[in-house]
Amino acid sequence: MSRSYGEVRALDGLDLDVGAGEIHGFVGGNGAGKTTAMRIVLGVLSADAGEVRWGGVPITTEVQRTIGYMPEERGLYPKMKVAEQLVYLARMRGLPRDRAVASVGKWLERLGVEARAGDEVQKLSLGNQQRVQLAAALVHDPAILVLDEPFSGLDPVAVDVMSEVLRDKAAEGVPVLFSSHQLDLVERLCDRVAIIKDGTVVAAGPVDDLRSGGDARLVVRVDGAPDDWASGVPGVLHQDGEALTLAPEADDQEVLRAALAAGPVREFAWRRPSLTELYRHVVSVEDAENAENAEKAENAENAEEAA
Ligand SMILES: Nc1ncnc2c1ncn2[C@@H]1O[C@H](COP(=O)(O)OP(=O)(O)OP(=O)(O)O)[C@@H](O)[C@H]1O
């Protein structure tokens, strides 16, 4: 799908699939287009081109209204009491009063904020407000979850609670799409991830597949060896502390022999790049390609002018 705000092209042919029961991470720099894409899924913003499909057919407004959504700007009424507000939201999405009250009680307890049920939202800490915001996305038992940076500002315990809730919802078959800048968390939690840049997906797939597609590095820890012990070892292209980048044809056993000659080897292991390393790589390669294309275009223009 595509979407511009005036001159700004926020989404540029973005294509994304989230399967039933899948936790899908949505990753990209500030301004990459994540919130715009989520708002289009929700139906609060329209796309200039493209469409959102649910179960293979264009999504209806009725389905969009039932999506469990956690907006980035958060959307609770500060002066309304926590439980009252959640019951109100659940009823707006069609739950009868008794079921709404029971569901609100269940989620407040699960999210560890039941003691704040009678407090005004504005009196809660930001992290607790966020737990309530998640409860607001869940109280009506939605068939789809779309969460815009649900983990930002949460303490480690709240991160664990939130992660567990998302896993449970996915296990029930709910597709879960969430954006985050916490890539270690995305790596741990997600089945699949899409990295977007300038409104386009630049890498997507199961986290393990993406990681195994990146260049593996050899981690070698040698006690007491000089920092540059690996320089000059055949096949070693680059040394970054304990991490070595090897040429494809390099023999790692030769590296091991060189390491043993430098001192006692305490660790020797191949390591796949983390999602964070992969992200940096994907984004910087994109930048380099864009710069190269811009340079080519400028050279072509100059050549044309000179002719
Ligand atoms: N209402 C708006 N009016 C004009 N431009 C907008 C509007 N909303 C977003 N944009 C622009 O669209 C682009 C995508 O923004 P968006 O908020 O979707 O990014 P994001 O990936 O969610 O970023 P962040 O990680 O910072 O939340 C940016 O260039 C942004 O400045």
The ligand as an SDF file (V2000), in Angstrom:
LIG
                    3D

 31 33  0  0  0  0  0  0  0  0999 V2000
   -0.3330   13.6890   10.0710 N   0  0  0  0  0  0  0  0  0  0  0  0
    0.7940   13.7880    9.3710 C   0  0  0  0  0  0  0  0  0  0  0  0
    1.0330   14.8540    8.5760 N   0  0  0  0  0  0  0  0  0  0  0  0
    2.1490   14.9490    7.8220 C   0  0  0  0  0  0  0  0  0  0  0  0
    3.1370   14.0340    7.8240 N   0  0  0  0  0  0  0  0  0  0  0  0
    2.9820   12.9580    8.6060 C   0  0  0  0  0  0  0  0  0  0  0  0
    1.8100   12.7750    9.4240 C   0  0  0  0  0  0  0  0  0  0  0  0
    1.9440   11.5990   10.0890 N   0  0  0  0  0  0  0  0  0  0  0  0
    3.1310   11.0710    9.7110 C   0  0  0  0  0  0  0  0  0  0  0  0
    3.7600   11.8810    8.8210 N   0  0  0  0  0  0  0  0  0  0  0  0
    5.0590   11.6110    8.1530 C   0  0  0  0  0  0  0  0  0  0  0  0
    4.9990   10.3150    7.5690 O   0  0  0  0  0  0  0  0  0  0  0  0
    6.2230    9.6140    7.7420 C   0  0  0  0  0  0  0  0  0  0  0  0
    5.9540    8.3070    8.4820 C   0  0  0  0  0  0  0  0  0  0  0  0
    5.5640    8.5770    9.8300 O   0  0  0  0  0  0  0  0  0  0  0  0
    5.0910    7.4510   10.8460 P   0  0  0  0  0  0  0  0  0  0  0  0
    4.5690    8.1280   12.0620 O   0  0  0  0  0  0  0  0  0  0  0  0
    4.2040    6.4990   10.1510 O   0  0  0  0  0  0  0  0  0  0  0  0
    6.4880    6.7240   11.1890 O   0  0  0  0  0  0  0  0  0  0  0  0
    6.8780    5.6830   12.3250 P   0  0  0  0  0  0  0  0  0  0  0  0
    7.6260    4.5880   11.6210 O   0  0  0  0  0  0  0  0  0  0  0  0
    5.6950    5.2900   13.1120 O   0  0  0  0  0  0  0  0  0  0  0  0
    7.9050    6.5190   13.2210 O   0  0  0  0  0  0  0  0  0  0  0  0
    8.2770    6.4790   14.8110 P   0  0  0  0  0  0  0  0  0  0  0  0
    9.1460    5.2720   15.0070 O   0  0  0  0  0  0  0  0  0  0  0  0
    9.0440    7.7480   14.9830 O   0  0  0  0  0  0  0  0  0  0  0  0
    6.9930    6.4240   15.5660 O   0  0  0  0  0  0  0  0  0  0  0  0
    7.1600   10.5790    8.4760 C   0  0  0  0  0  0  0  0  0  0  0  0
    7.9400   11.2370    7.5240 O   0  0  0  0  0  0  0  0  0  0  0  0
    6.1850   11.5450    9.1550 C   0  0  0  0  0  0  0  0  0  0  0  0
    6.8100   12.8030    9.3220 O   0  0  0  0  0  0  0  0  0  0  0  0
  1  2  1  0
  2  3  1  0
  2  7  2  0
  3  4  2  0
  4  5  1  0
  5  6  2  0
  6  7  1  0
  6 10  1  0
  7  8  1  0
  8  9  2  0
  9 10  1  0
 10 11  1  0
 11 12  1  0
 11 30  1  0
 12 13  1  0
 13 14  1  0
 13 28  1  0
 14 15  1  0
 15 16  1  0
 16 17  2  0
 16 18  1  0
 16 19  1  0
 19 20  1  0
 20 21  2  0
 20 22  1  0
 20 23  1  0
 23 24  1  0
 24 25  2  0
 24 26  1  0
 24 27  1  0
 28 29  1  0
 28 30  1  0
 30 31  1  0
M  END
$$$$
